[in-house]
Amino acid sequence: MSKDNKVLDHDKQVLHKLGYAQQLARRMSGFSNFAISFSIICVLAGGISSFPAAFNSAGAGGVIWIWLLGGVIAMTVAFGMGQIASSFPTAGGLYHWSSHLGNKFWGWATAWLNLVGLICVVSSVDVLLYSVFFRDIFLATALKVDVSGFGFWHQFIFLAIILTSQSLLNHYGIELTTKLTDFSGYFIFVLTTILIIVLFAFSPVALDWSRLFHFENYTGAVGGNVFPEHPSMAFAFLLGLSFACYTLTGYDASAHTSEETQDAQVNVPKGMWQAVFWSVVFGLVLEMAVVLTMPSLDEAAAAGWGAWYYMYASSTMPSWLSIVIAFGLVVSNYLCALAGLTSCSRMMFAFARDGGLPASKTLAHVSTVYRTPTYSIWVSAALALLSTVYAPYYLVLAVACAVFMYFSMTMPIAAGFFAEGTAKWPEKGPFNLGGFSKINAVVAVVGGIVLAITGFFPPNEKVFYLTVAIFILMPILWFAFVRNTFEGVPEGDRIKENQAKIAEIEAQYKD
């Protein structure tokens, strides 16, 4: 047996021990697993669109230090999830971990928060693709097209076409999607580097490095009313953390594609933390380039949500280069949402596989030809499109995505803190934090919650009310309808029962 076959056989045996058959195709390498998370984080997406959340709250210095603090928190969350993924490498990882390490309700609640967050990832990035990168940067800023007449139906039709294409690419196999996300991983590295060099090379002003340490309270009218005015710089800094919260998220995609990743116990945790690390590094240099090349910080702040466009339009780069970079930003954001749809559909499939969703049998279906969860893909896309009808503006979807994602990512880490060393988690996988594990869990959970609550303040009150409503509704639904019917992840005798059916299930699928 070749080395590759031994790895695949080991992956399958680990999955069998957890009570699941190998239905999805293992076509993802270690780099592919990294690339899908790196593509969803995409510093060329949130790092640009949500830039004003930091700059128009705490100024140029706020952008840099908010990014660094958010990066440290995201790394601890990635380490915490990675250690658990190394022991339990399953699709829909967060849900499975919370269920096994905590209890059925904790897992069920994690699943719903994560699923809502992932749907908002897809919809917010696609809205961002249309409104920020295609319409405002590519058409209006680079090509000088008048977009003042564009309205809701332009956006809706654009999103319907884009989501259909992303669904088709996901439908026809992980191998096809993987090639595109692999390309996306390289493309983000290259385009970010080019953008950084171009911004410095064609800067309209001499570089003032003191800007990196210059904090300015731009809440209120001086900051284009991105945030309501508040006299406290500390509070302004807290508001700005929503920048890191939205941008540095989605790396749970590495876990959701565990059952499609070769040598998952090693490559999944590596994919997560390396995606965060390189995003923080490249994002830091990019944000430094942005704040250093603005002709005027005050004028940029006064532009409100247009602060990044002000900087880009002020660059002395040739028009052809501006058009090329703008088109590259459109491509990178399309691929970002494509990877998000992959992650969302795997989470939906995994939750449905254990009976956690309406029409679970249908949503858990995996094509015997393409080895993809076809119905979950199309339902995920449909829900993403519907969410843009309720919240057509990028900001609402982006904040909701960030809040629900960080709550759901910290929940299994919290459960793992108490389960570590017990019968639920007696032995760790190859990625082991050792004595650092407990400390990391505390920092990850506290930091993750802090990042999440930054999305509750004005002008994002709707997200706060939605979160409160969900947190009240979930226990009611659980005790009234779910707890006596939902079996949850396989445990004990159910694992043995499932194992007896595995050979029959796997016989349906072609390698």
Secondary structure by P-SEA (a helix, b strand, c coil): ccaaaaaaaaaaaaaaaacccccccccccaaaaaaaaaaaaccccccccccccccccccaaaaaaaaaaaaaaaaaaaaaaaaaaaaccccaaaaaaaaaaccaaaaaaaaaaaaaaaaaaaaaaaaaaccccccccccccccccccccccaaaaaaaaaaaaaaaaaaaaacaaaaaaaaaaaaaaaaaaaaaaaaaaaaacccccccccccbbbccccccccccccccccaaaaaaaaaaaaaaaaccccccccccccccccccaaaaaaaaaaaaaaaaaaaaaaaaaaacccaaaaaaaccaaaaaaaaaccccaaaaaaaaaaaaaaaaaaaaaaaaaaaaaaaaaaaaccccccccccccccccccaaaaaaaaaaaaaaaaaacccaaaaaaaaaaaaaaaaaaaaaaaaaaccccccccccccccccaaaaaaaaaaaaaaaaaaccccccaaaaaaaaaaaaaaaaaaaaccccccccccccaaaaaaaaaacccccccccc
